Amino acid sequence: MAENTGVRHSGAPADRGRTTVADVVVAKIAGMAARDVPGVHDLGSGFARSMGSVRERMPGAGSGKSVTRGVDVEVGELQAAIELGIVVEYGFSITDLAGEVRESVISAVERMAGREVVEVNITVGDVKLPDEEDEGEEQQRIR
């Protein structure tokens, strides 16, 4: 026999409370989704990439690329706006690539963070030519 405790709950347990998603979470999701698109060589402007490569070589600074470099976001309770700076690999259509990046970022952020993405603005800051070395490759060769 079930005992009536007198406690009445309205709504499903998943609806009781509020979930806050930090800007950095959305920035990481957007950064990873953009990097996953073939033709995106890197994120960030030339200056941001240079400063990032210097920062990554500093002791205690962590390893690998910063996932949020080149990504700026504004996150509200229901919506998000995203700004991306990308470097395109030579030979890819910038217009087509930008569309694919938008689709990837919007899909990932809406699925993972539950925020409607109202815009994804993309700035193409550079094109990676086949004979160009990355900053990291150049630093390894100089050593």
C-alpha positions as CSV (number, residue, x, y, z in Angstrom):
1,M,0.0,0.0,0.0
2,A,1.4,3.4,-1.0
3,E,1.7,6.1,1.6
4,N,0.5,9.6,0.8
5,T,3.2,12.0,2.0
6,G,1.2,15.1,1.1
7,V,4.0,16.4,-1.2
8,R,2.6,17.5,-4.5
9,H,5.0,18.0,-7.4
10,S,3.9,19.8,-10.5
11,G,5.8,19.1,-13.7
12,A,8.4,16.6,-14.7
13,P,11.6,16.4,-12.6
14,A,13.6,17.7,-15.6
15,D,11.6,20.9,-15.4
16,R,12.3,21.7,-11.8
17,G,15.2,24.1,-11.7
18,R,17.2,26.1,-14.1
19,T,20.3,25.2,-16.2
20,T,22.9,27.9,-16.9
21,V,25.3,27.4,-19.7
22,A,28.5,29.4,-19.4
23,D,29.8,31.4,-22.4
24,V,33.0,29.3,-22.5
25,V,31.0,26.1,-22.9
26,V,29.3,27.5,-26.0
27,A,32.6,28.8,-27.3
28,K,34.2,25.4,-26.9
29,I,31.3,23.6,-28.6
30,A,31.4,26.2,-31.5
31,G,35.2,26.0,-31.8
32,M,35.2,22.2,-32.0
33,A,32.3,22.1,-34.5
34,A,34.0,24.7,-36.8
35,R,37.4,22.8,-36.7
36,D,35.6,19.6,-37.7
37,V,34.6,21.0,-41.1
38,P,37.0,19.9,-43.8
39,G,38.7,23.0,-45.3
40,V,38.9,24.9,-42.0
41,H,42.7,25.0,-41.3
42,D,42.6,26.9,-38.1
43,L,40.6,29.5,-36.0
44,G,41.6,33.0,-35.2
45,S,43.3,35.8,-36.9
46,G,47.0,35.7,-37.8
47,F,47.8,37.8,-34.7
48,A,45.7,35.6,-32.4
49,R,47.3,32.4,-33.8
50,S,50.8,33.8,-33.3
51,M,50.0,34.8,-29.7
52,G,48.4,31.5,-29.1
53,S,51.4,29.5,-30.3
54,V,53.7,31.6,-28.0
55,R,51.3,31.0,-25.1
56,E,51.1,27.2,-25.8
57,R,54.9,26.9,-25.5
58,M,55.0,28.5,-22.1
59,P,55.5,26.1,-19.2
60,G,52.3,25.4,-17.3
61,A,50.1,26.9,-20.1
62,G,48.6,23.6,-21.0
63,S,49.1,21.6,-24.2
64,G,47.5,21.8,-27.6
65,K,45.5,24.5,-29.3
66,S,43.1,26.7,-27.5
67,V,39.7,25.5,-28.6
68,T,38.2,28.9,-28.1
69,R,40.8,31.0,-30.0
70,G,39.0,32.8,-32.7
71,V,35.6,32.3,-31.1
72,D,33.5,35.0,-29.4
73,V,30.0,34.2,-28.1
74,E,27.1,36.0,-26.4
75,V,24.9,33.5,-24.5
76,G,21.5,34.3,-23.0
77,E,19.0,32.1,-21.3
78,L,17.5,30.9,-24.6
79,Q,19.7,32.2,-27.4
80,A,23.3,32.5,-28.5
81,A,25.2,34.6,-31.1
82,I,28.6,33.5,-32.3
83,E,31.5,35.2,-34.0
84,L,34.2,33.0,-35.7
85,G,37.5,34.0,-37.2
86,I,38.7,31.2,-39.5
87,V,41.7,30.3,-41.7
88,V,40.6,28.5,-44.9
89,E,42.7,25.9,-46.7
90,Y,43.6,26.9,-50.2
91,G,41.3,25.4,-52.9
92,F,38.1,25.4,-50.8
93,S,35.1,27.7,-51.8
94,I,34.9,30.2,-49.0
95,T,31.2,30.8,-49.5
96,D,30.4,27.0,-49.4
97,L,32.8,26.5,-46.5
98,A,31.2,29.3,-44.5
99,G,27.8,27.7,-45.0
100,E,29.1,24.3,-43.8
101,V,30.7,25.9,-40.8
102,R,27.4,27.7,-39.9
103,E,25.5,24.5,-40.2
104,S,28.0,22.5,-38.1
105,V,28.2,25.2,-35.3
106,I,24.4,25.8,-35.2
107,S,23.7,22.1,-35.0
108,A,26.2,21.4,-32.3
109,V,25.3,24.4,-30.1
110,E,21.6,23.8,-30.4
111,R,21.9,20.1,-29.7
112,M,24.5,20.2,-26.9
113,A,23.7,23.5,-25.2
114,G,20.0,23.8,-25.9
115,R,20.3,27.4,-27.1
116,E,18.8,28.8,-30.3
117,V,21.7,30.2,-32.4
118,V,20.4,33.4,-33.8
119,E,23.6,34.1,-35.9
120,V,27.0,32.8,-36.7
121,N,29.2,35.6,-38.2
122,I,32.3,34.4,-39.9
123,T,35.4,36.4,-40.7
124,V,37.9,34.7,-43.0
125,G,41.3,36.1,-41.9
126,D,43.7,34.1,-44.0
127,V,44.1,31.3,-46.5
128,K,46.5,28.5,-45.8
129,L,48.6,27.9,-49.0
130,P,50.0,24.5,-49.7
131,D,53.6,25.6,-49.3
132,E,53.1,27.6,-46.1
133,E,54.2,26.2,-42.8
134,D,52.2,26.6,-39.6
135,E,53.8,28.6,-36.8
136,G,54.3,25.4,-34.8
137,E,56.1,23.7,-37.7
138,E,58.3,26.7,-38.2
139,Q,59.3,26.8,-34.5
140,Q,60.2,23.1,-34.5
141,R,62.4,23.5,-37.6
142,I,64.2,26.5,-36.0
143,R,65.1,24.6,-32.8
